[in-house]
Amino acid sequence: MYCLQWLLPVLLIPKPLNPALWFSHSMFMGFYLLSFLLERKPCTICALVFLAALFLICYSCWGNCFLYHCADSPLPESAHDPGVVGT
């Protein structure tokens, strides 16, 4: 379970508030996970625990899934703020 210490913090990284950055964030997280799995080669149990946690977070649509944005979940209030969305 030593290898989980490098995988579990990935689930805690929040998505950016700016919807324009969601694609680049998901690409970065996907490439990070792919490179981690290829370089560190975690044990099967750790990989299955992480994939189960990722599946449960994305399936429940809690809003922290970095793979996609659920259609029925609302955007954060600050996403409509021009100061946050920026120029």
The 8 nearest C-alpha neighbors of each residue, nearest first, counted from 0:
[[1, 2, 3, 45, 4, 44, 42, 41],
 [2, 0, 3, 4, 5, 45, 41, 42],
 [1, 3, 0, 4, 41, 5, 45, 6],
 [4, 2, 6, 5, 1, 0, 7, 45],
 [3, 5, 2, 6, 7, 1, 8, 0],
 [6, 4, 3, 2, 7, 8, 9, 1],
 [5, 7, 3, 9, 4, 8, 49, 2],
 [6, 8, 9, 10, 3, 4, 5, 49],
 [9, 7, 11, 10, 6, 5, 12, 4],
 [10, 8, 7, 11, 12, 6, 5, 28],
 [9, 11, 8, 7, 12, 53, 6, 63],
 [12, 10, 8, 9, 13, 7, 63, 14],
 [11, 13, 9, 10, 14, 8, 63, 65],
 [14, 12, 63, 11, 15, 10, 65, 64],
 [13, 15, 63, 65, 16, 12, 21, 24],
 [16, 14, 17, 20, 13, 21, 18, 24],
 [17, 15, 78, 18, 14, 77, 75, 83],
 [16, 18, 84, 19, 15, 20, 78, 83],
 [19, 17, 20, 21, 16, 15, 78, 84],
 [18, 20, 17, 21, 22, 23, 84, 16],
 [21, 19, 18, 23, 22, 17, 24, 15],
 [22, 20, 24, 18, 23, 19, 25, 15],
 [23, 21, 25, 24, 20, 26, 19, 18],
 [22, 24, 26, 20, 25, 21, 27, 19],
 [25, 23, 21, 27, 22, 26, 20, 28],
 [24, 26, 28, 22, 65, 27, 23, 66],
 [27, 25, 23, 29, 24, 28, 30, 22],
 [28, 26, 24, 30, 25, 29, 31, 23],
 [29, 27, 31, 25, 30, 26, 32, 24],
 [28, 30, 26, 32, 31, 27, 25, 33],
 [29, 31, 33, 27, 32, 28, 34, 26],
 [32, 30, 28, 34, 29, 33, 35, 27],
 [33, 31, 35, 29, 30, 34, 36, 28],
 [32, 34, 30, 36, 35, 31, 29, 37],
 [33, 35, 37, 31, 36, 32, 38, 30],
 [36, 34, 32, 38, 33, 37, 39, 31],
 [35, 37, 40, 33, 34, 38, 39, 32],
 [38, 36, 34, 35, 40, 39, 33, 32],
 [37, 39, 35, 36, 40, 34, 33, 41],
 [38, 40, 35, 36, 41, 37, 2, 34],
 [39, 41, 36, 37, 38, 42, 35, 2],
 [42, 40, 39, 2, 46, 45, 36, 43],
 [41, 43, 45, 44, 46, 40, 2, 0],
 [42, 44, 46, 45, 47, 41, 48, 40],
 [43, 45, 47, 46, 42, 48, 0, 41],
 [46, 44, 48, 42, 47, 43, 3, 0],
 [45, 47, 43, 49, 44, 48, 50, 41],
 [46, 48, 50, 44, 49, 45, 51, 43],
 [49, 47, 45, 51, 46, 50, 44, 52],
 [48, 50, 52, 46, 51, 47, 53, 45],
 [49, 51, 53, 47, 52, 48, 54, 46],
 [52, 50, 54, 48, 49, 53, 47, 55],
 [53, 51, 49, 55, 50, 54, 56, 48],
 [54, 52, 50, 56, 51, 55, 49, 57],
 [53, 55, 51, 57, 52, 56, 58, 50],
 [56, 54, 58, 52, 53, 57, 59, 51],
 [57, 55, 53, 59, 54, 58, 64, 52],
 [56, 58, 64, 54, 60, 55, 59, 53],
 [59, 57, 55, 60, 56, 54, 61, 53],
 [58, 60, 56, 57, 61, 55, 54, 62],
 [61, 59, 62, 57, 58, 69, 56, 64],
 [62, 60, 59, 63, 56, 57, 64, 72],
 [61, 63, 60, 64, 72, 68, 69, 57],
 [62, 64, 61, 13, 65, 14, 56, 60],
 [63, 65, 57, 66, 62, 56, 67, 60],
 [66, 64, 25, 67, 63, 14, 24, 28],
 [65, 67, 25, 64, 68, 57, 29, 26],
 [68, 66, 65, 64, 69, 25, 57, 21],
 [69, 67, 70, 62, 64, 66, 65, 72],
 [68, 70, 72, 71, 60, 67, 62, 73],
 [69, 71, 72, 68, 73, 60, 67, 74],
 [70, 72, 69, 73, 60, 68, 74, 62],
 [71, 73, 69, 70, 74, 62, 60, 68],
 [74, 72, 71, 75, 70, 69, 76, 62],
 [73, 75, 76, 78, 72, 79, 77, 16],
 [74, 76, 78, 77, 73, 16, 79, 72],
 [77, 75, 78, 79, 74, 80, 73, 16],
 [76, 78, 80, 79, 75, 83, 16, 74],
 [79, 77, 16, 75, 76, 80, 17, 84],
 [80, 78, 77, 76, 81, 84, 83, 75],
 [79, 81, 77, 82, 83, 78, 84, 76],
 [82, 80, 84, 83, 85, 79, 78, 86],
 [81, 83, 85, 80, 84, 86, 79, 77],
 [84, 82, 85, 80, 81, 78, 77, 17],
 [85, 83, 81, 17, 82, 80, 78, 86],
 [86, 84, 82, 83, 81, 17, 80, 78],
 [85, 84, 81, 82, 83, 17, 80, 19]]
